[in-house]
Amino acid sequence: MFQLGIERLLSEPDLHKKLFEKRLAFLGHPASTIQKLEHSLDCLNRVKGFKVVAAFGPQHGMRGEKQDNMIESADYVDPILRIPVHSLYGEVRKPTAEMLKGWDVLLIDLQDVGCRIYTFLTTLIYMMDALDGSSQEIWILDRPNPAGREIEGHRLDMKFASFVGAVPIPMRHGLTLGEAALWYKAYKNLKVNLHVVGMNGYQPTAAPGYGWPNVSWVNPSPNMPRLSTARAYCGTVLFEGTNLSEGRGTTIPLEIFGAPGMDIPKILKEMQTLAAKWMEGCLLRPAFFEPTFHKFKGELVSALQIHSDGPYYSPEAFKPYRLVTLFLKAAHRIHGDLDLWRKPPYEYETKLMPIDILSGHSQLRAWVEDSRPACDEWNESLLKDERSWEQERKPFLLY
């Protein structure tokens, strides 16, 4: 029987006993639910002997009310539980000393999507750093990684570290949040009282979910509406660093992308010529959309949609990072006059190019603009980082 980390905590007396008489804080968001879709914070508050005294909200807020990036959330008092809810995406992104007062154990129940730049991982890292050497405890209530075990992308060059990439791991790291916490503690040699409440019955490579069990999807952030979005995200998030639309303002953001006037059939043909293998494991469909907000609001956008939700989906063959970088290179070759790269600021970084912080280096921009195809060279540089990470992460795999 499959159980989430939060469900084990709620059901196992031995875990209960370890938290009795302790003051609890909770870090979560809208997707912090049990399988019956009750919010974890409400469930914890009903447990006799548990005393929840504070809560924290990451990017987009505890209740997920903030639609876009860089829209901050304020601190507030929960109107029902009457506890302070501290924002970790407001005046600060790292917890202050005042926020760390008054509780003994922090329960972290965040649904991640397995991508380096998804900021819930950064929030976890900042919290672990803040509690290094403290007697306070961090309990990770583990959840599935919807992107599965696959690894893809370069490691982050720490010269480009930011809130959307804080550690030198690949774009698609293949870990659950609990596993990532175990790796980070060892990587930084932190003196943190870390406990991971693992899942029961989790099979990260099993069909049909390949990382996602048969449970309801709740948006972990407003523009992550479906499992198929999470599968494509480690590639399509790169469009945030461009002047192309990543599909915000549609019902399928980060699965559809493009710009007005783009010759999508010609770009697809160029992609096939350059590296057809990087287009496997999914279906690609030329399409059109008209965003209701964000880039190109009210304009007709020529687009490409990634379909990874049918029988043709193959987690081993699907390489969204390579696919999107290939699209960018083909688009540059077909539309040479296209102003491709978004200028700063982006996610509190005012000098570095957004595409460089997202990709984690300046190599992607250089490769896209290189007049040579150089796809084999690009692939080899990716494989080098992917293989080294595969070995480094092995000791921390729980499932």
Buried (B, 14 or more C-beta within 10 A) or exposed (E): EBBBBBBBBBEBEEBBEEBEEBBBBBBBBBBBBBBEEEBBBBBBBEBEEBBBBBBBBBBBBBBBEBBEBEEEBEBBEBEEBEBBBBBBBBEBBBBEEEBBEEBBBBBBBBBBBBBBBBBBBBBBBBBBBBBEEEEBBBBBBBBBBBBBBBBBBBBBBEEBBBBBBBBBBBBBBBBBBBBBBBBBBEBBEBEBBBBBBBBEEBBBEEEEBBBBBEBEBBBBBBBBBBBBBBBBBBBBBBBBBBBBBBBBBBEBBBBBBBBBEBBBEBBBEBBEEBBEEBBBBBEBEBBEBEBEEBBBEEEEBBBBBBBBBEEEBEBEBBBBBBBBBBBBBBBBBBBEEBEBBBEEEBBEBEEBBBBBBBBBBBBBBEBBBEEEBBBEEBBEBBEEBBEEBEEBBEEBBBB
